[in-house]
Amino acid sequence: IEIPDNYTISIYPNPTKDNIHIISTLNLSGVNYFIYDNLGRKIFNEVKTLDSDVINIRDLPKGVYILTITGKINKSVRFLKL
């Protein structure tokens, strides 16, 4: 699979209270999503099968987290849970 150099991935809202919405110019079907806390502990992982992605983070404590996407691409995005 050839990945274009100019792909974009973003999340919103950031900061957030309930959900993270992931928007990408790539089809993210089959990628792995991981969320790590600020100490580097993995607290969430899921394989996505849909193009439109929402992750419920309602039950996470307030703090800074890192969403990491692996598979076709490798990308990390920091977000704040209020």
N, CA, C and O atoms as a printed pandas DataFrame, in Angstrom:
     atom_number atom_name residue_name chain_id  residue_number  x_coord  y_coord  z_coord
0              1         N          ILE        A               1    0.855   -1.183    0.000
1              2        CA          ILE        A               1    0.000    0.000    0.000
2              3         C          ILE        A               1    0.889    1.230    0.000
3              4         O          ILE        A               1    1.775    1.357    0.845
4              5         N          GLU        A               2    0.664    2.123   -0.925
5              6        CA          GLU        A               2    1.430    3.360   -0.982
6              7         C          GLU        A               2    0.695    4.459   -0.230
7              8         O          GLU        A               2   -0.478    4.731   -0.485
8              9         N          ILE        A               3    1.397    5.077    0.687
9             10        CA          ILE        A               3    0.823    6.143    1.500
10            11         C          ILE        A               3    1.355    7.476    0.979
11            12         O          ILE        A               3    2.569    7.657    0.888
12            13         N          PRO        A               4    0.472    8.409    0.635
13            14        CA          PRO        A               4    0.949    9.713    0.162
14            15         C          PRO        A               4    1.679   10.470    1.262
15            16         O          PRO        A               4    1.342   10.344    2.439
16            17         N          ASP        A               5    2.676   11.256    0.877
17            18        CA          ASP        A               5    3.460   12.028    1.848
18            19         C          ASP        A               5    2.651   13.140    2.499
19            20         O          ASP        A               5    2.992   13.589    3.593
20            21         N          ASN        A               6    1.588   13.592    1.848
21            22        CA          ASN        A               6    0.849   14.751    2.340
22            23         C          ASN        A               6   -0.457   14.384    3.050
23            24         O          ASN        A               6   -1.389   15.188    3.075
24            25         N          TYR        A               7   -0.535   13.171    3.630
25            26        CA          TYR        A               7   -1.753   12.799    4.343
26            27         C          TYR        A               7   -1.870   13.614    5.627
27            28         O          TYR        A               7   -0.875   14.089    6.175
28            29         N          THR        A               8   -3.100   13.763    6.091
29            30        CA          THR        A               8   -3.324   14.477    7.355
30            31         C          THR        A               8   -4.204   13.634    8.277
31            32         O          THR        A               8   -5.095   12.910    7.835
32            33         N          ILE        A               9   -3.924   13.754    9.555
33            34        CA          ILE        A               9   -4.749   13.146   10.595
34            35         C          ILE        A               9   -4.902   14.191   11.688
35            36         O          ILE        A               9   -3.922   14.787   12.135
36            37         N          SER        A              10   -6.129   14.405   12.109
37            38        CA          SER        A              10   -6.364   15.342   13.204
38            39         C          SER        A              10   -7.459   14.809   14.106
39            40         O          SER        A              10   -8.256   13.956   13.718
40            41         N          ILE        A              11   -7.476   15.334   15.318
41            42        CA          ILE        A              11   -8.521   14.957   16.264
42            43         C          ILE        A              11   -9.211   16.221   16.746
43            44         O          ILE        A              11   -8.610   17.294   16.800
44            45         N          TYR        A              12  -10.459   16.080   17.089
45            46        CA          TYR        A              12  -11.215   17.203   17.655
46            47         C          TYR        A              12  -12.308   16.642   18.535
47            48         O          TYR        A              12  -12.675   15.483   18.339
48            49         N          PRO        A              13  -12.850   17.366   19.479
49            50        CA          PRO        A              13  -12.257   18.605   19.988
50            51         C          PRO        A              13  -11.038   18.293   20.844
51            52         O          PRO        A              13  -10.886   17.175   21.337
52            53         N          ASN        A              14  -10.200   19.249   21.013
53            54        CA          ASN        A              14   -9.017   19.087   21.854
54            55         C          ASN        A              14   -8.753   20.438   22.509
55            56         O          ASN        A              14   -8.295   21.366   21.843
56            57         N          PRO        A              15   -9.035   20.562   23.811
57            58        CA          PRO        A              15   -9.381   19.538   24.804
58            59         C          PRO        A              15  -10.817   19.028   24.652
59            60         O          PRO        A              15  -11.652   19.639   23.985
60            61         N          THR        A              16  -11.071   17.882   25.299
61            62        CA          THR        A              16  -12.375   17.239   25.202
62            63         C          THR        A              16  -12.787   16.644   26.533
63            64         O          THR        A              16  -11.957   16.443   27.420
64            65         N          LYS        A              17  -14.082   16.362   26.668
65            66        CA          LYS        A              17  -14.608   15.719   27.877
66            67         C          LYS        A              17  -15.096   14.302   27.613
67            68         O          LYS        A              17  -14.948   13.426   28.465
68            69         N          ASP        A              18  -15.687   14.066   26.422
69            70        CA          ASP        A              18  -16.378   12.800   26.186
70            71         C          ASP        A              18  -15.828   11.940   25.054
71            72         O          ASP        A              18  -15.612   10.741   25.232
72            73         N          ASN        A              19  -15.601   12.550   23.887
73            74        CA          ASN        A              19  -15.214   11.786   22.706
74            75         C          ASN        A              19  -14.091   12.462   21.947
75            76         O          ASN        A              19  -13.941   13.684   21.974
76            77         N          ILE        A              20  -13.304   11.639   21.269
77            78        CA          ILE        A              20  -12.315   12.121   20.309
78            79         C          ILE        A              20  -12.822   11.708   18.934
79            80         O          ILE        A              20  -13.154   10.544   18.711
80            81         N          HIS        A              21  -12.879   12.652   18.029
81            82        CA          HIS        A              21  -13.227   12.371   16.636
82            83         C          HIS        A              21  -11.937   12.420   15.828
83            84         O          HIS        A              21  -11.171   13.378   15.929
84            85         N          ILE        A              22  -11.699   11.389   15.027
85            86        CA          ILE        A              22  -10.474   11.307   14.241
86            87         C          ILE        A              22  -10.826   11.523   12.778
87            88         O          ILE        A              22  -11.670   10.823   12.217
88            89         N          ILE        A              23  -10.171   12.496   12.175
89            90        CA          ILE        A              23  -10.389   12.839   10.774
90            91         C          ILE        A              23   -9.080   12.598   10.027
91            92         O          ILE        A              23   -8.015   13.026   10.473
92            93         N          SER        A              24   -9.166   11.917    8.900
93            94        CA          SER        A              24   -7.968   11.615    8.135
94            95         C          SER        A              24   -8.254   11.673    6.642
95            96         O          SER        A              24   -9.368   11.400    6.195
96            97         N          THR        A              25   -7.228   12.033    5.882
97            98        CA          THR        A              25   -7.329   11.979    4.431
98            99         C          THR        A              25   -7.067   10.566    3.922
99           100         O          THR        A              25   -7.209   10.299    2.729
100          101         N          LEU        A              26   -6.684    9.654    4.826
101          102        CA          LEU        A              26   -6.469    8.254    4.483
102          103         C          LEU        A              26   -7.618    7.400    5.005
103          104         O          LEU        A              26   -8.283    7.771    5.972
104          105         N          ASN        A              27   -7.846    6.284    4.378
105          106        CA          ASN        A              27   -8.764    5.285    4.910
106          107         C          ASN        A              27   -8.043    4.597    6.067
107          108         O          ASN        A              27   -7.027    3.934    5.856
108          109         N          LEU        A              28   -8.554    4.747    7.270
109          110        CA          LEU        A              28   -7.894    4.184    8.453
110          111         C          LEU        A              28   -8.436    2.812    8.837
111          112         O          LEU        A              28   -8.170    2.328    9.937
112          113         N          SER        A              29   -9.174    2.198    7.965
113          114        CA          SER        A              29   -9.708    0.867    8.240
114          115         C          SER        A              29   -8.565   -0.102    8.550
115          116         O          SER        A              29   -7.599   -0.205    7.793
116          117         N          GLY        A              30   -8.691   -0.805    9.667
117          118        CA          GLY        A              30   -7.714   -1.816   10.049
118          119         C          GLY        A              30   -6.519   -1.315   10.829
119          120         O          GLY        A              30   -5.657   -2.114   11.194
120          121         N          VAL        A              31   -6.431   -0.021   11.101
121          122        CA          VAL        A              31   -5.309    0.467   11.903
122          123         C          VAL        A              31   -5.580    0.202   13.379
123          124         O          VAL        A              31   -6.722   -0.028   13.777
124          125         N          ASN        A              32   -4.542    0.235   14.173
125          126        CA          ASN        A              32   -4.656    0.063   15.622
126          127         C          ASN        A              32   -4.604    1.420   16.289
127          128         O          ASN        A              32   -3.764    2.256   15.955
128          129         N          TYR        A              33   -5.518    1.639   17.247
129          130        CA          TYR        A              33   -5.522    2.853   18.045
130          131         C          TYR        A              33   -5.115    2.491   19.460
131          132         O          TYR        A              33   -5.644    1.547   20.047
132          133         N          PHE        A              34   -4.173    3.244   20.005
133          134        CA          PHE        A              34   -3.745    3.077   21.388
134          135         C          PHE        A              34   -3.825    4.436   22.068
135          136         O          PHE        A              34   -3.550    5.464   21.450
136          137         N          ILE        A              35   -4.200    4.437   23.336
137          138        CA          ILE        A              35   -4.125    5.653   24.143
138          139         C          ILE        A              35   -3.200    5.361   25.309
139          140         O          ILE        A              35   -3.348    4.362   26.013
140          141         N          TYR        A              36   -2.235    6.264   25.495
141          142        CA          TYR        A              36   -1.265    6.157   26.584
142          143         C          TYR        A              36   -1.456    7.336   27.521
143          144         O          TYR        A              36   -1.768    8.446   27.090
144          145         N          ASP        A              37   -1.261    7.078   28.824
145          146        CA          ASP        A              37   -1.328    8.186   29.777
146          147         C          ASP        A              37    0.006    8.923   29.796
147          148         O          ASP        A              37    0.921    8.567   29.053
148          149         N          ASN        A              38    0.125    9.944   30.638
149          150        CA          ASN        A              38    1.350   10.755   30.651
150          151         C          ASN        A              38    2.551   10.032   31.250
151          152         O          ASN        A              38    3.665   10.555   31.213
152          153         N          LEU        A              39    2.340    8.837   31.801
153          154        CA          LEU        A              39    3.448    8.015   32.303
154          155         C          LEU        A              39    3.838    6.928   31.309
155          156         O          LEU        A              39    4.706    6.103   31.595
156          157         N          GLY        A              40    3.194    6.927   30.133
157          158        CA          GLY        A              40    3.528    5.952   29.101
158          159         C          GLY        A              40    2.809    4.620   29.225
159          160         O          GLY        A              40    3.142    3.675   28.511
160          161         N          ARG        A              41    1.828    4.523   30.117
161          162        CA          ARG        A              41    1.079    3.275   30.282
162          163         C          ARG        A              41   -0.036    3.205   29.250
163          164         O          ARG        A              41   -0.786    4.165   29.069
164          165         N          LYS        A              42   -0.142    2.060   28.572
165          166        CA          LYS        A              42   -1.215    1.870   27.599
166          167         C          LYS        A              42   -2.511    1.645   28.360
167          168         O          LYS        A              42   -2.602    0.744   29.194
168          169         N          ILE        A              43   -3.519    2.473   28.067
169          170        CA          ILE        A              43   -4.784    2.354   28.788
170          171         C          ILE        A              43   -5.953    2.038   27.877
171          172         O          ILE        A              43   -7.071    1.831   28.348
172          173         N          PHE        A              44   -5.702    1.997   26.557
173          174        CA          PHE        A              44   -6.775    1.725   25.605
174          175         C          PHE        A              44   -6.155    1.206   24.320
175          176         O          PHE        A              44   -5.135    1.722   23.862
176          177         N          ASN        A              45   -6.773    0.183   23.736
177          178        CA          ASN        A              45   -6.379   -0.195   22.386
178          179         C          ASN        A              45   -7.574   -0.788   21.662
179          180         O          ASN        A              45   -8.425   -1.446   22.260
180          181         N          GLU        A              46   -7.618   -0.539   20.355
181          182        CA          GLU        A              46   -8.730   -0.991   19.536
182          183         C          GLU        A              46   -8.277   -1.042   18.085
183          184         O          GLU        A              46   -7.495   -0.201   17.642
184          185         N          VAL        A              47   -8.772   -2.033   17.346
185          186        CA          VAL        A              47   -8.566   -2.071   15.901
186          187         C          VAL        A              47   -9.800   -1.471   15.261
187          188         O          VAL        A              47  -10.918   -1.911   15.529
188          189         N          LYS        A              48   -9.607   -0.467   14.416
189          190        CA          LYS        A              48  -10.731    0.209   13.781
190          191         C          LYS        A              48  -11.063   -0.436   12.450
191          192         O          LYS        A              48  -10.177   -0.820   11.686
192          193         N          THR        A              49  -12.350   -0.549   12.187
193          194        CA          THR        A              49  -12.792   -1.134   10.933
194          195         C          THR        A              49  -13.640   -0.171   10.110
195          196         O          THR        A              49  -14.100   -0.531    9.027
196          197         N          LEU        A              50  -13.852    1.031   10.600
197          198        CA          LEU        A              50  -14.680    2.010    9.901
198          199         C          LEU        A              50  -13.846    3.205    9.472
199          200         O          LEU        A              50  -12.795    3.477   10.053
200          201         N          ASP        A              51  -14.316    3.919    8.453
201          202        CA          ASP        A              51  -13.618    5.119    7.999
202          203         C          ASP        A              51  -13.853    6.293    8.943
203          204         O          ASP        A              51  -12.969    7.132    9.115
204          205         N          SER        A              52  -15.026    6.362    9.554
205          206        CA          SER        A              52  -15.383    7.438   10.476
206          207         C          SER        A              52  -15.117    6.950   11.895
207          208         O          SER        A              52  -15.649    5.917   12.302
208          209         N          ASP        A              53  -14.307    7.673   12.645
209          210        CA          ASP        A              53  -13.859    7.149   13.927
210          211         C          ASP        A              53  -14.139    8.089   15.087
211          212         O          ASP        A              53  -13.811    9.275   15.046
212          213         N          VAL        A              54  -14.751    7.533   16.119
213          214        CA          VAL        A              54  -14.995    8.241   17.367
214          215         C          VAL        A              54  -14.559    7.317   18.489
215          216         O          VAL        A              54  -14.920    6.141   18.510
216          217         N          ILE        A              55  -13.780    7.852   19.423
217          218        CA          ILE        A              55  -13.358    7.080   20.589
218          219         C          ILE        A              55  -13.961    7.734   21.824
219          220         O          ILE        A              55  -13.779    8.928   22.058
220          221         N          ASN        A              56  -14.677    6.944   22.608
221          222        CA          ASN        A              56  -15.286    7.420   23.843
222          223         C          ASN        A              56  -14.223    7.430   24.937
223          224         O          ASN        A              56  -13.655    6.388   25.264
224          225         N          ILE        A              57  -13.955    8.602   25.499
225          226        CA          ILE        A              57  -12.976    8.711   26.588
226          227         C          ILE        A              57  -13.625    9.236   27.863
227          228         O          ILE        A              57  -12.937    9.705   28.770
228          229         N          ARG        A              58  -14.926    9.158   27.926
229          230        CA          ARG        A              58  -15.698    9.690   29.055
230          231         C          ARG        A              58  -15.190    9.177   30.398
231          232         O          ARG        A              58  -15.175    9.922   31.377
232          233         N          ASP        A              59  -14.770    7.906   30.456
233          234        CA          ASP        A              59  -14.379    7.307   31.734
234          235         C          ASP        A              59  -12.919    7.540   32.111
235          236         O          ASP        A              59  -12.493    7.132   33.192
236          237         N          LEU        A              60  -12.147    8.186   31.244
237          238        CA          LEU        A              60  -10.753    8.458   31.586
238          239         C          LEU        A              60  -10.669    9.597   32.594
239          240         O          LEU        A              60  -11.468   10.532   32.536
240          241         N          PRO        A              61   -9.715    9.532   33.516
241          242        CA          PRO        A              61   -9.507   10.664   34.418
242          243         C          PRO        A              61   -8.998   11.881   33.639
243          244         O          PRO        A              61   -8.460   11.740   32.540
244          245         N          LYS        A              62   -9.170   13.062   34.208
245          246        CA          LYS        A              62   -8.645   14.279   33.596
246          247         C          LYS        A              62   -7.138   14.156   33.443
247          248         O          LYS        A              62   -6.465   13.587   34.302
248          249         N          GLY        A              63   -6.608   14.693   32.342
249          250        CA          GLY        A              63   -5.162   14.673   32.159
250          251         C          GLY        A              63   -4.761   14.738   30.699
251          252         O          GLY        A              63   -5.596   14.895   29.808
252          253         N          VAL        A              64   -3.459   14.611   30.478
253          254        CA          VAL        A              64   -2.882   14.637   29.137
254          255         C          VAL        A              64   -2.669   13.197   28.683
255          256         O          VAL        A              64   -2.170   12.366   29.441
256          257         N          TYR        A              65   -3.054   12.909   27.436
257          258        CA          TYR        A              65   -2.941   11.574   26.862
258          259         C          TYR        A              65   -2.341   11.661   25.477
259          260         O          TYR        A              65   -2.310   12.726   24.861
260          261         N          ILE        A              66   -1.863   10.522   24.996
261          262        CA          ILE        A              66   -1.338   10.433   23.639
262          263         C          ILE        A              66   -2.105    9.347   22.896
263          264         O          ILE        A              66   -2.135    8.193   23.324
264          265         N          LEU        A              67   -2.725    9.724   21.780
265          266        CA          LEU        A              67   -3.375    8.776   20.883
266          267         C          LEU        A              67   -2.337    8.376   19.845
267          268         O          LEU        A              67   -1.789    9.236   19.155
268          269         N          THR        A              68   -2.060    7.075   19.727
269          270        CA          THR        A              68   -1.108    6.564   18.750
270          271         C          THR        A              68   -1.848    5.670   17.770
271          272         O          THR        A              68   -2.609    4.788   18.167
272          273         N          ILE        A              69   -1.617    5.906   16.497
273          274        CA          ILE        A              69   -2.220    5.120   15.428
274          275         C          ILE        A              69   -1.098    4.349   14.750
275          276         O          ILE        A              69   -0.102    4.937   14.329
276          277         N          THR        A              70   -1.259    3.018   14.641
277          278        CA          THR        A              70   -0.238    2.195   13.988
278          279         C          THR        A              70   -0.902    1.283   12.967
279          280         O          THR        A              70   -2.099    1.007   13.041
280          281         N          GLY        A              71   -0.127    0.837   12.046
281          282        CA          GLY        A              71   -0.619   -0.041   10.986
282          283         C          GLY        A              71   -0.076    0.452    9.675
283          284         O          GLY        A              71    1.130    0.391    9.436
284          285         N          LYS        A              72   -0.955    0.944    8.812
285          286        CA          LYS        A              72   -0.537    1.519    7.525
286          287         C          LYS        A              72    0.382    2.709    7.746
287          288         O          LYS        A              72    1.288    2.966    6.954
288          289         N          ILE        A              73    0.137    3.427    8.829
289          290        CA          ILE        A              73    0.913    4.619    9.178
290          291         C          ILE        A              73    1.254    4.555   10.655
291          292         O          ILE        A              73    0.703    3.737   11.392
292          293         N          ASN        A              74    2.150    5.406   11.080
293          294        CA          ASN        A              74    2.460    5.559   12.497
294          295         C          ASN        A              74    2.365    7.042   12.817
295          296         O          ASN        A              74    3.104    7.859   12.270
296          297         N          LYS        A              75    1.443    7.375   13.712
297          298        CA          LYS        A              75    1.191    8.776   14.036
298          299         C          LYS        A              75    0.774    8.868   15.488
299          300         O          LYS        A              75    0.027    8.018   15.972
300          301         N          SER        A              76    1.244    9.885   16.191
301          302        CA          SER        A              76    0.841   10.139   17.576
302          303         C          SER        A              76    0.339   11.572   17.697
303          304         O          SER        A              76    0.895   12.497   17.107
304          305         N          VAL        A              77   -0.736   11.731   18.483
305          306        CA          VAL        A              77   -1.329   13.033   18.703
306          307         C          VAL        A              77   -1.626   13.173   20.192
307          308         O          VAL        A              77   -2.230   12.286   20.796
308          309         N          ARG        A              78   -1.205   14.276   20.775
309          310        CA          ARG        A              78   -1.442   14.538   22.195
310          311         C          ARG        A              78   -2.791   15.233   22.351
311          312         O          ARG        A              78   -3.156   16.082   21.537
312          313         N          PHE        A              79   -3.544   14.865   23.419
313          314        CA          PHE        A              79   -4.816   15.541   23.681
314          315         C          PHE        A              79   -5.018   15.690   25.171
315          316         O          PHE        A              79   -4.392   15.002   25.977
316          317         N          LEU        A              80   -5.914   16.613   25.523
317          318        CA          LEU        A              80   -6.218   16.909   26.914
318          319         C          LEU        A              80   -7.637   16.485   27.224
319          320         O          LEU        A              80   -8.575   16.885   26.534
320          321         N          LYS        A              81   -7.800   15.669   28.269
321          322        CA          LYS        A              81   -9.121   15.254   28.753
322          323         C          LYS        A              81   -9.494   16.153   29.913
323          324         O          LYS        A              81   -8.783   16.206   30.916
324          325         N          LEU        A              82  -10.613   16.863   29.781
325          326        CA          LEU        A              82  -11.086   17.764   30.835
326          327         C          LEU        A              82  -11.984   17.049   31.824
327          328         O          LEU        A              82  -12.469   17.664   32.774
